[in-house]
């Protein structure tokens, strides 16, 4: 759910909310099974790009 909310906030240009939801998602899924790691890595990349974006 947090990943979906992050995507929605990102599309609506609600950057702070997207960052918050990606962070929540990663906090829950960071130690996931190896099969799910690509999904987590994608979320990490999205979060990093949001943080690095100039406002």
C-alpha distance matrix in Angstrom:
0.0 3.8 5.5 5.2 6.2 8.6 10.0 10.6 12.3 14.1 15.5 16.6 18.3 16.6 17.1 16.9 13.5 12.2 14.0 12.7 8.9 10.2 12.4 10.0 8.1 11.7 13.0 11.1 11.7 15.0 17.2 15.6 18.0 20.0 18.8 15.2 16.8 17.1 13.4 13.4 16.6 15.3 12.7 15.8 17.9 15.8 15.7 19.4 20.3 18.8 20.7 23.8 23.9 26.7 25.8
3.8 0.0 3.8 5.4 5.0 6.0 8.6 9.8 10.4 12.0 14.2 15.2 16.2 14.2 14.1 13.6 10.5 9.1 10.4 9.0 5.2 6.6 8.7 6.6 5.3 9.0 10.3 9.4 10.4 13.1 15.9 15.1 18.0 19.7 19.1 15.3 16.1 16.4 12.7 11.9 14.8 13.6 10.4 13.0 15.3 13.1 12.4 16.2 17.2 15.5 17.2 20.4 20.7 23.4 22.6
5.5 3.8 0.0 3.8 5.5 5.0 6.3 8.7 9.9 10.5 12.4 14.3 15.3 14.1 13.6 14.1 11.4 8.8 10.3 10.2 6.6 6.1 9.2 8.5 5.9 8.7 11.3 10.6 10.3 12.6 15.6 14.3 16.8 17.9 17.0 13.3 13.8 13.4 9.7 9.5 12.1 10.3 7.5 10.7 12.5 10.3 10.6 14.2 15.0 13.9 16.0 18.8 19.0 22.1 21.8
5.2 5.4 3.8 0.0 3.8 5.4 5.1 6.3 8.7 9.8 10.7 12.5 14.3 13.4 14.0 14.9 11.9 9.6 12.2 12.2 8.6 9.1 12.4 11.5 9.4 12.5 14.9 13.9 13.7 16.3 19.1 17.5 19.6 20.7 19.2 15.7 16.7 15.9 12.1 12.8 15.1 12.7 10.5 14.0 15.1 12.4 13.2 16.8 16.8 15.4 18.1 20.7 20.3 23.2 22.4
6.2 5.0 5.5 3.8 0.0 3.8 5.4 5.0 6.1 8.4 9.9 10.5 12.2 10.6 11.5 12.0 8.6 7.2 10.2 9.7 6.5 8.4 11.4 10.4 9.6 12.9 14.7 14.4 15.0 17.4 20.4 19.5 22.1 23.4 22.3 18.6 19.3 18.6 15.0 14.8 17.1 14.8 12.0 14.8 16.1 13.0 12.9 16.7 16.6 14.5 16.8 19.8 19.2 21.6 20.4
8.6 6.0 5.0 5.4 3.8 0.0 3.8 5.5 5.2 6.0 8.6 9.9 10.4 9.0 8.8 9.6 7.1 4.2 7.0 7.7 5.0 5.6 9.1 9.4 8.7 11.1 13.5 13.9 14.2 15.8 19.3 18.7 21.4 22.2 21.5 17.8 17.7 16.9 13.5 12.9 14.5 12.2 9.2 11.7 12.7 9.4 9.2 12.9 12.9 10.7 13.2 16.1 15.6 18.3 17.4
10.0 8.6 6.3 5.1 5.4 3.8 0.0 3.8 5.5 5.0 6.2 8.6 9.8 9.8 10.1 12.0 9.9 6.8 9.8 11.3 8.7 8.6 12.3 12.8 11.4 13.5 16.4 16.5 16.1 17.8 21.1 20.0 22.2 22.6 21.4 17.9 18.0 16.4 13.1 13.5 14.7 11.6 9.6 12.6 12.6 9.2 10.4 13.8 12.9 11.3 14.5 16.7 15.8 18.6 17.9
10.6 9.8 8.7 6.3 5.0 5.5 3.8 0.0 3.8 5.4 5.2 6.2 8.6 8.5 10.2 12.1 9.5 7.7 11.4 12.2 10.0 11.1 14.5 14.6 13.7 16.4 18.8 18.8 18.9 20.9 24.1 23.0 25.3 26.0 24.6 21.1 21.5 20.0 16.6 17.1 18.4 15.4 13.3 16.2 16.2 12.6 13.5 16.8 15.6 13.5 16.6 18.9 17.5 19.7 18.4
12.3 10.4 9.9 8.7 6.1 5.2 5.5 3.8 0.0 3.8 5.5 5.0 6.1 4.9 6.7 8.4 6.1 5.0 8.8 9.8 8.6 10.1 13.0 13.6 13.6 16.0 18.1 18.8 19.3 20.9 24.4 23.9 26.5 27.3 26.4 22.7 22.6 21.4 18.1 17.8 18.9 16.2 13.6 15.8 15.9 12.2 12.1 15.3 14.2 11.3 14.1 16.7 15.1 16.9 15.2
14.1 12.0 10.5 9.8 8.4 6.0 5.0 5.4 3.8 0.0 3.8 5.4 5.1 5.7 5.9 8.9 7.9 5.4 8.4 10.8 9.9 10.0 13.2 14.6 14.2 15.9 18.5 19.5 19.5 20.5 24.1 23.6 26.1 26.3 25.4 21.9 21.4 19.7 16.8 16.7 17.1 14.1 11.9 13.9 13.3 9.4 10.1 12.8 11.1 8.6 11.9 13.9 12.1 14.4 13.3
15.5 14.2 12.4 10.7 9.9 8.6 6.2 5.2 5.5 3.8 0.0 3.8 5.4 7.5 8.9 12.2 11.0 9.0 12.2 14.4 13.1 13.4 16.7 17.8 17.1 19.0 21.8 22.4 22.1 23.4 26.9 26.0 28.2 28.3 26.9 23.6 23.4 21.3 18.4 19.0 19.4 16.0 14.5 16.8 15.8 12.1 13.4 15.9 13.7 11.7 15.2 16.7 14.4 16.4 15.2
16.6 15.2 14.3 12.5 10.5 9.9 8.6 6.2 5.0 5.4 3.8 0.0 3.8 5.5 8.3 11.1 10.0 9.3 12.7 14.3 13.6 14.7 17.7 18.6 18.5 20.7 23.0 23.7 24.0 25.5 29.0 28.3 30.8 31.1 30.0 26.5 26.4 24.6 21.5 21.7 22.4 19.2 17.2 19.3 18.6 14.8 15.4 17.9 15.8 13.2 16.2 18.0 15.4 16.7 14.7
18.3 16.2 15.3 14.3 12.2 10.4 9.8 8.6 6.1 5.1 5.4 3.8 0.0 3.8 5.6 8.9 9.1 8.4 11.0 13.2 13.4 14.1 16.7 18.3 18.6 20.2 22.5 23.8 24.1 25.0 28.7 28.5 31.1 31.3 30.5 27.0 26.3 24.6 21.8 21.6 21.7 18.7 16.7 18.1 17.1 13.5 13.6 15.6 13.4 10.4 13.2 14.8 12.0 13.0 10.9
16.6 14.2 14.1 13.4 10.6 9.0 9.8 8.5 4.9 5.7 7.5 5.5 3.8 0.0 3.8 5.8 5.6 6.2 8.8 10.2 10.9 12.3 14.4 15.7 16.6 18.4 20.1 21.6 22.4 23.4 27.1 27.1 30.0 30.6 30.1 26.4 25.9 24.6 21.6 20.9 21.5 18.9 16.2 17.5 17.3 13.7 12.9 15.3 13.9 10.4 12.5 14.9 12.8 13.7 11.3
17.1 14.1 13.6 14.0 11.5 8.8 10.1 10.2 6.7 5.9 8.9 8.3 5.6 3.8 0.0 3.8 5.4 5.0 6.1 8.6 9.9 10.5 12.2 14.2 15.2 16.3 18.2 20.1 20.8 21.2 25.0 25.4 28.4 28.7 28.6 25.0 23.9 22.7 20.1 18.9 19.1 16.9 14.2 14.8 14.5 11.1 9.8 11.9 10.7 7.0 8.8 11.3 9.6 10.9 9.0
16.9 13.6 14.1 14.9 12.0 9.6 12.0 12.1 8.4 8.9 12.2 11.1 8.9 5.8 3.8 0.0 3.8 5.5 5.2 6.2 8.8 10.0 10.6 12.5 14.3 15.4 16.5 18.7 20.1 20.4 24.1 24.9 28.2 28.9 29.1 25.4 24.3 23.8 21.1 19.3 19.9 18.3 15.1 15.3 15.8 12.9 10.6 12.7 12.6 8.8 9.2 12.5 11.6 12.5 10.5
13.5 10.5 11.4 11.9 8.6 7.1 9.9 9.5 6.1 7.9 11.0 10.0 9.1 5.6 5.4 3.8 0.0 3.8 5.4 5.0 6.2 8.6 9.8 10.6 12.3 14.3 15.3 16.9 18.3 19.4 22.9 23.3 26.6 27.6 27.5 23.8 23.2 22.7 19.7 18.2 19.4 17.6 14.2 15.3 16.3 13.1 11.2 14.2 14.2 10.7 11.8 15.2 14.4 15.8 13.8
12.2 9.1 8.8 9.6 7.2 4.2 6.8 7.7 5.0 5.4 9.0 9.3 8.4 6.2 5.0 5.5 3.8 0.0 3.8 5.4 5.2 6.1 8.5 9.9 10.5 12.2 14.1 15.5 16.3 17.2 20.9 21.0 24.0 24.7 24.5 20.7 20.1 19.3 16.3 15.1 16.0 14.0 10.7 12.1 12.8 9.4 8.1 11.4 11.2 8.2 10.1 13.3 12.7 14.9 13.7
14.0 10.4 10.3 12.2 10.2 7.0 9.8 11.4 8.8 8.4 12.2 12.7 11.0 8.8 6.1 5.2 5.4 3.8 0.0 3.8 5.5 5.2 6.1 8.6 9.9 10.5 12.2 14.4 15.3 15.4 19.2 19.9 23.2 23.8 24.1 20.5 19.2 18.8 16.3 14.3 14.9 13.6 10.2 10.3 11.5 8.9 6.1 9.0 9.9 6.9 7.5 11.1 11.5 13.7 13.0
12.7 9.0 10.2 12.2 9.7 7.7 11.3 12.2 9.8 10.8 14.4 14.3 13.2 10.2 8.6 6.2 5.0 5.4 3.8 0.0 3.8 5.6 5.2 6.3 8.7 10.0 10.6 12.7 14.4 15.0 18.6 19.4 22.9 24.1 24.6 20.8 20.0 20.2 17.4 15.1 16.5 15.7 12.0 12.3 14.3 12.0 9.1 12.1 13.5 10.7 10.8 14.5 15.1 17.0 15.9
8.9 5.2 6.6 8.6 6.5 5.0 8.7 10.0 8.6 9.9 13.1 13.6 13.4 10.9 9.9 8.8 6.2 5.2 5.5 3.8 0.0 3.8 5.3 5.0 6.1 8.6 9.8 10.8 12.2 13.6 17.0 17.3 20.5 21.9 21.9 18.1 17.8 17.9 14.7 13.0 14.9 13.8 10.1 11.5 13.7 11.2 9.3 12.9 14.1 11.7 12.8 16.3 16.7 19.1 18.1
10.2 6.6 6.1 9.1 8.4 5.6 8.6 11.1 10.1 10.0 13.4 14.7 14.1 12.3 10.5 10.0 8.6 6.1 5.2 5.6 3.8 0.0 3.8 5.4 5.0 6.1 8.5 10.0 10.4 11.1 14.8 15.1 18.2 19.1 19.3 15.6 14.7 14.7 11.8 9.7 11.3 10.3 6.6 7.7 10.0 8.0 6.1 9.8 11.4 9.8 10.9 14.1 15.0 17.9 17.7
12.4 8.7 9.2 12.4 11.4 9.1 12.3 14.5 13.0 13.2 16.7 17.7 16.7 14.4 12.2 10.6 9.8 8.5 6.1 5.2 5.3 3.8 0.0 3.8 5.4 5.2 6.1 8.7 9.9 10.0 13.6 14.8 18.3 19.4 20.3 16.7 15.5 16.2 13.8 10.9 12.4 12.5 8.9 8.6 11.5 10.4 7.5 10.3 12.8 11.3 11.0 14.5 16.1 18.7 18.5
10.0 6.6 8.5 11.5 10.4 9.4 12.8 14.6 13.6 14.6 17.8 18.6 18.3 15.7 14.2 12.5 10.6 9.9 8.6 6.3 5.0 5.4 3.8 0.0 3.8 5.5 5.1 6.4 8.7 10.0 13.1 13.9 17.5 19.3 20.0 16.4 15.9 17.1 14.3 11.7 14.1 14.3 10.7 11.3 14.4 13.2 10.9 13.9 16.2 14.5 14.7 18.2 19.5 22.0 21.5
8.1 5.3 5.9 9.4 9.6 8.7 11.4 13.7 13.6 14.2 17.1 18.5 18.6 16.6 15.2 14.3 12.3 10.5 9.9 8.7 6.1 5.0 5.4 3.8 0.0 3.8 5.4 5.3 6.1 8.1 11.2 11.2 14.6 16.2 16.5 12.8 12.6 13.7 10.7 8.5 11.4 11.5 8.1 9.5 12.7 11.7 10.4 13.6 15.7 14.7 15.4 18.6 19.9 22.8 22.7
11.7 9.0 8.7 12.5 12.9 11.1 13.5 16.4 16.0 15.9 19.0 20.7 20.2 18.4 16.3 15.4 14.3 12.2 10.5 10.0 8.6 6.1 5.2 5.5 3.8 0.0 3.8 5.3 5.0 5.1 8.8 9.6 13.2 14.4 15.4 12.0 10.8 12.3 10.1 6.9 9.2 10.3 7.3 7.3 11.0 11.1 9.4 11.8 14.6 14.3 14.4 17.3 19.2 22.3 22.7
13.0 10.3 11.3 14.9 14.7 13.5 16.4 18.8 18.1 18.5 21.8 23.0 22.5 20.1 18.2 16.5 15.3 14.1 12.2 10.6 9.8 8.5 6.1 5.1 5.4 3.8 0.0 3.8 5.8 5.8 8.5 10.3 14.1 15.9 17.4 14.2 13.3 15.4 13.5 10.2 12.6 14.1 11.1 10.7 14.4 14.5 12.3 14.5 17.5 16.8 16.4 19.5 21.6 24.3 24.5
11.1 9.4 10.6 13.9 14.4 13.9 16.5 18.8 18.8 19.5 22.4 23.7 23.8 21.6 20.1 18.7 16.9 15.5 14.4 12.7 10.8 10.0 8.7 6.4 5.3 5.3 3.8 0.0 3.8 6.0 7.7 8.4 12.0 14.5 15.6 12.4 12.5 14.9 12.7 10.0 13.2 14.6 11.9 12.5 16.2 16.1 14.5 17.1 19.9 19.2 19.3 22.4 24.2 27.1 27.2
11.7 10.4 10.3 13.7 15.0 14.2 16.1 18.9 19.3 19.5 22.1 24.0 24.1 22.4 20.8 20.1 18.3 16.3 15.3 14.4 12.2 10.4 9.9 8.7 6.1 5.0 5.8 3.8 0.0 3.8 5.5 5.2 8.8 10.9 11.9 8.8 8.7 11.3 9.4 6.8 10.2 11.9 10.0 10.7 14.2 14.7 13.9 16.2 18.8 18.9 19.3 21.9 23.9 27.1 27.5
15.0 13.1 12.6 16.3 17.4 15.8 17.8 20.9 20.9 20.5 23.4 25.5 25.0 23.4 21.2 20.4 19.4 17.2 15.4 15.0 13.6 11.1 10.0 10.0 8.1 5.1 5.8 6.0 3.8 0.0 3.8 5.6 9.2 10.4 12.4 9.7 8.2 11.0 10.2 6.8 8.9 11.6 10.0 9.4 13.0 14.3 13.1 14.6 17.8 18.2 18.1 20.4 22.8 26.0 26.9
17.2 15.9 15.6 19.1 20.4 19.3 21.1 24.1 24.4 24.1 26.9 29.0 28.7 27.1 25.0 24.1 22.9 20.9 19.2 18.6 17.0 14.8 13.6 13.1 11.2 8.8 8.5 7.7 5.5 3.8 0.0 3.8 6.8 8.7 11.3 9.6 8.5 12.1 12.0 9.2 11.3 14.3 13.4 12.8 16.2 17.8 16.9 18.2 21.3 22.0 21.8 24.0 26.5 29.7 30.7
15.6 15.1 14.3 17.5 19.5 18.7 20.0 23.0 23.9 23.6 26.0 28.3 28.5 27.1 25.4 24.9 23.3 21.0 19.9 19.4 17.3 15.1 14.8 13.9 11.2 9.6 10.3 8.4 5.2 5.6 3.8 0.0 3.8 6.4 8.1 6.3 6.5 10.2 9.8 8.1 10.8 13.3 12.8 13.3 16.3 17.7 17.5 19.2 21.8 22.6 23.0 25.1 27.3 30.7 31.6
18.0 18.0 16.8 19.6 22.1 21.4 22.2 25.3 26.5 26.1 28.2 30.8 31.1 30.0 28.4 28.2 26.6 24.0 23.2 22.9 20.5 18.2 18.3 17.5 14.6 13.2 14.1 12.0 8.8 9.2 6.8 3.8 0.0 3.8 5.5 5.6 6.6 10.1 10.7 10.1 12.3 14.8 15.1 15.7 18.3 20.0 20.3 21.7 24.2 25.3 25.9 27.8 29.9 33.4 34.5
20.0 19.7 17.9 20.7 23.4 22.2 22.6 26.0 27.3 26.3 28.3 31.1 31.3 30.6 28.7 28.9 27.6 24.7 23.8 24.1 21.9 19.1 19.4 19.3 16.2 14.4 15.9 14.5 10.9 10.4 8.7 6.4 3.8 0.0 3.8 5.4 5.0 8.1 9.9 9.8 10.8 13.5 14.8 15.1 17.1 19.2 20.0 20.9 23.2 24.8 25.5 26.9 29.1 32.7 34.2
18.8 19.1 17.0 19.2 22.3 21.5 21.4 24.6 26.4 25.4 26.9 30.0 30.5 30.1 28.6 29.1 27.5 24.5 24.1 24.6 21.9 19.3 20.3 20.0 16.5 15.4 17.4 15.6 11.9 12.4 11.3 8.1 5.5 3.8 0.0 3.8 5.6 7.3 8.7 10.0 11.3 13.1 14.7 15.8 17.4 19.1 20.4 21.7 23.5 25.1 26.3 27.6 29.4 33.1 34.5
15.2 15.3 13.3 15.7 18.6 17.8 17.9 21.1 22.7 21.9 23.6 26.5 27.0 26.4 25.0 25.4 23.8 20.7 20.5 20.8 18.1 15.6 16.7 16.4 12.8 12.0 14.2 12.4 8.8 9.7 9.6 6.3 5.6 5.4 3.8 0.0 3.8 5.6 5.6 6.7 8.9 10.3 11.3 12.8 14.7 16.0 17.2 18.8 20.6 21.9 23.2 24.8 26.5 30.1 31.2
16.8 16.1 13.8 16.7 19.3 17.7 18.0 21.5 22.6 21.4 23.4 26.4 26.3 25.9 23.9 24.3 23.2 20.1 19.2 20.0 17.8 14.7 15.5 15.9 12.6 10.8 13.3 12.5 8.7 8.2 8.5 6.5 6.6 5.0 5.6 3.8 0.0 3.8 5.4 5.0 6.0 8.5 9.8 10.3 12.2 14.2 15.2 16.2 18.3 19.9 20.9 22.2 24.2 27.9 29.3
17.1 16.4 13.4 15.9 18.6 16.9 16.4 20.0 21.4 19.7 21.3 24.6 24.6 24.6 22.7 23.8 22.7 19.3 18.8 20.2 17.9 14.7 16.2 17.1 13.7 12.3 15.4 14.9 11.3 11.0 12.1 10.2 10.1 8.1 7.3 5.6 3.8 0.0 3.8 5.4 5.0 6.2 8.7 9.7 10.5 12.4 14.2 15.2 16.5 18.5 19.9 20.9 22.5 26.2 27.8
13.4 12.7 9.7 12.1 15.0 13.5 13.1 16.6 18.1 16.8 18.4 21.5 21.8 21.6 20.1 21.1 19.7 16.3 16.3 17.4 14.7 11.8 13.8 14.3 10.7 10.1 13.5 12.7 9.4 10.2 12.0 9.8 10.7 9.9 8.7 5.6 5.4 3.8 0.0 3.8 5.4 5.1 6.4 8.8 10.0 10.8 12.5 14.3 15.5 16.8 18.6 20.1 21.3 25.0 26.1
13.4 11.9 9.5 12.8 14.8 12.9 13.5 17.1 17.8 16.7 19.0 21.7 21.6 20.9 18.9 19.3 18.2 15.1 14.3 15.1 13.0 9.7 10.9 11.7 8.5 6.9 10.2 10.0 6.8 6.8 9.2 8.1 10.1 9.8 10.0 6.7 5.0 5.4 3.8 0.0 3.8 5.3 5.1 6.2 8.7 9.9 10.5 12.3 14.3 15.4 16.5 18.2 20.0 23.6 24.7
16.6 14.8 12.1 15.1 17.1 14.5 14.7 18.4 18.9 17.1 19.4 22.4 21.7 21.5 19.1 19.9 19.4 16.0 14.9 16.5 14.9 11.3 12.4 14.1 11.4 9.2 12.6 13.2 10.2 8.9 11.3 10.8 12.3 10.8 11.3 8.9 6.0 5.0 5.4 3.8 0.0 3.8 5.4 5.0 6.2 8.7 9.8 10.5 12.4 14.3 15.3 16.3 18.3 22.0 23.6
15.3 13.6 10.3 12.7 14.8 12.2 11.6 15.4 16.2 14.1 16.0 19.2 18.7 18.9 16.9 18.3 17.6 14.0 13.6 15.7 13.8 10.3 12.5 14.3 11.5 10.3 14.1 14.6 11.9 11.6 14.3 13.3 14.8 13.5 13.1 10.3 8.5 6.2 5.1 5.3 3.8 0.0 3.8 5.4 5.1 6.3 8.6 9.8 10.6 12.4 14.3 15.3 16.5 20.3 21.7
12.7 10.4 7.5 10.5 12.0 9.2 9.6 13.3 13.6 11.9 14.5 17.2 16.7 16.2 14.2 15.1 14.2 10.7 10.2 12.0 10.1 6.6 8.9 10.7 8.1 7.3 11.1 11.9 10.0 10.0 13.4 12.8 15.1 14.8 14.7 11.3 9.8 8.7 6.4 5.1 5.4 3.8 0.0 3.8 5.4 5.0 6.1 8.5 9.8 10.6 12.3 14.1 15.4 18.9 19.9
15.8 13.0 10.7 14.0 14.8 11.7 12.6 16.2 15.8 13.9 16.8 19.3 18.1 17.5 14.8 15.3 15.3 12.1 10.3 12.3 11.5 7.7 8.6 11.3 9.5 7.3 10.7 12.5 10.7 9.4 12.8 13.3 15.7 15.1 15.8 12.8 10.3 9.7 8.8 6.2 5.0 5.4 3.8 0.0 3.8 5.5 5.1 6.1 8.6 9.9 10.5 12.1 14.2 17.7 19.2
17.9 15.3 12.5 15.1 16.1 12.7 12.6 16.2 15.9 13.3 15.8 18.6 17.1 17.3 14.5 15.8 16.3 12.8 11.5 14.3 13.7 10.0 11.5 14.4 12.7 11.0 14.4 16.2 14.2 13.0 16.2 16.3 18.3 17.1 17.4 14.7 12.2 10.5 10.0 8.7 6.2 5.1 5.4 3.8 0.0 3.8 5.4 5.1 6.2 8.7 9.9 10.4 12.2 15.9 17.7
15.8 13.1 10.3 12.4 13.0 9.4 9.2 12.6 12.2 9.4 12.1 14.8 13.5 13.7 11.1 12.9 13.1 9.4 8.9 12.0 11.2 8.0 10.4 13.2 11.7 11.1 14.5 16.1 14.7 14.3 17.8 17.7 20.0 19.2 19.1 16.0 14.2 12.4 10.8 9.9 8.7 6.3 5.0 5.5 3.8 0.0 3.8 5.4 5.2 6.2 8.7 9.9 10.6 14.3 15.5
15.7 12.4 10.6 13.2 12.9 9.2 10.4 13.5 12.1 10.1 13.4 15.4 13.6 12.9 9.8 10.6 11.2 8.1 6.1 9.1 9.3 6.1 7.5 10.9 10.4 9.4 12.3 14.5 13.9 13.1 16.9 17.5 20.3 20.0 20.4 17.2 15.2 14.2 12.5 10.5 9.8 8.6 6.1 5.1 5.4 3.8 0.0 3.8 5.4 5.1 6.2 8.5 10.0 13.3 14.3
19.4 16.2 14.2 16.8 16.7 12.9 13.8 16.8 15.3 12.8 15.9 17.9 15.6 15.3 11.9 12.7 14.2 11.4 9.0 12.1 12.9 9.8 10.3 13.9 13.6 11.8 14.5 17.1 16.2 14.6 18.2 19.2 21.7 20.9 21.7 18.8 16.2 15.2 14.3 12.3 10.5 9.8 8.5 6.1 5.1 5.4 3.8 0.0 3.8 5.5 5.2 6.0 8.6 11.9 13.8
20.3 17.2 15.0 16.8 16.6 12.9 12.9 15.6 14.2 11.1 13.7 15.8 13.4 13.9 10.7 12.6 14.2 11.2 9.9 13.5 14.1 11.4 12.8 16.2 15.7 14.6 17.5 19.9 18.8 17.8 21.3 21.8 24.2 23.2 23.5 20.6 18.3 16.5 15.5 14.3 12.4 10.6 9.8 8.6 6.2 5.2 5.4 3.8 0.0 3.8 5.5 5.0 6.0 9.8 11.8
18.8 15.5 13.9 15.4 14.5 10.7 11.3 13.5 11.3 8.6 11.7 13.2 10.4 10.4 7.0 8.8 10.7 8.2 6.9 10.7 11.7 9.8 11.3 14.5 14.7 14.3 16.8 19.2 18.9 18.2 22.0 22.6 25.3 24.8 25.1 21.9 19.9 18.5 16.8 15.4 14.3 12.4 10.6 9.9 8.7 6.2 5.1 5.5 3.8 0.0 3.8 5.5 5.3 8.5 9.4
20.7 17.2 16.0 18.1 16.8 13.2 14.5 16.6 14.1 11.9 15.2 16.2 13.2 12.5 8.8 9.2 11.8 10.1 7.5 10.8 12.8 10.9 11.0 14.7 15.4 14.4 16.4 19.3 19.3 18.1 21.8 23.0 25.9 25.5 26.3 23.2 20.9 19.9 18.6 16.5 15.3 14.3 12.3 10.5 9.9 8.7 6.2 5.2 5.5 3.8 0.0 3.8 5.6 8.1 9.3
23.8 20.4 18.8 20.7 19.8 16.1 16.7 18.9 16.7 13.9 16.7 18.0 14.8 14.9 11.3 12.5 15.2 13.3 11.1 14.5 16.3 14.1 14.5 18.2 18.6 17.3 19.5 22.4 21.9 20.4 24.0 25.1 27.8 26.9 27.6 24.8 22.2 20.9 20.1 18.2 16.3 15.3 14.1 12.1 10.4 9.9 8.5 6.0 5.0 5.5 3.8 0.0 3.8 6.4 9.1
23.9 20.7 19.0 20.3 19.2 15.6 15.8 17.5 15.1 12.1 14.4 15.4 12.0 12.8 9.6 11.6 14.4 12.7 11.5 15.1 16.7 15.0 16.1 19.5 19.9 19.2 21.6 24.2 23.9 22.8 26.5 27.3 29.9 29.1 29.4 26.5 24.2 22.5 21.3 20.0 18.3 16.5 15.4 14.2 12.2 10.6 10.0 8.6 6.0 5.3 5.6 3.8 0.0 3.8 6.3
26.7 23.4 22.1 23.2 21.6 18.3 18.6 19.7 16.9 14.4 16.4 16.7 13.0 13.7 10.9 12.5 15.8 14.9 13.7 17.0 19.1 17.9 18.7 22.0 22.8 22.3 24.3 27.1 27.1 26.0 29.7 30.7 33.4 32.7 33.1 30.1 27.9 26.2 25.0 23.6 22.0 20.3 18.9 17.7 15.9 14.3 13.3 11.9 9.8 8.5 8.1 6.4 3.8 0.0 3.8
25.8 22.6 21.8 22.4 20.4 17.4 17.9 18.4 15.2 13.3 15.2 14.7 10.9 11.3 9.0 10.5 13.8 13.7 13.0 15.9 18.1 17.7 18.5 21.5 22.7 22.7 24.5 27.2 27.5 26.9 30.7 31.6 34.5 34.2 34.5 31.2 29.3 27.8 26.1 24.7 23.6 21.7 19.9 19.2 17.7 15.5 14.3 13.8 11.8 9.4 9.3 9.1 6.3 3.8 0.0
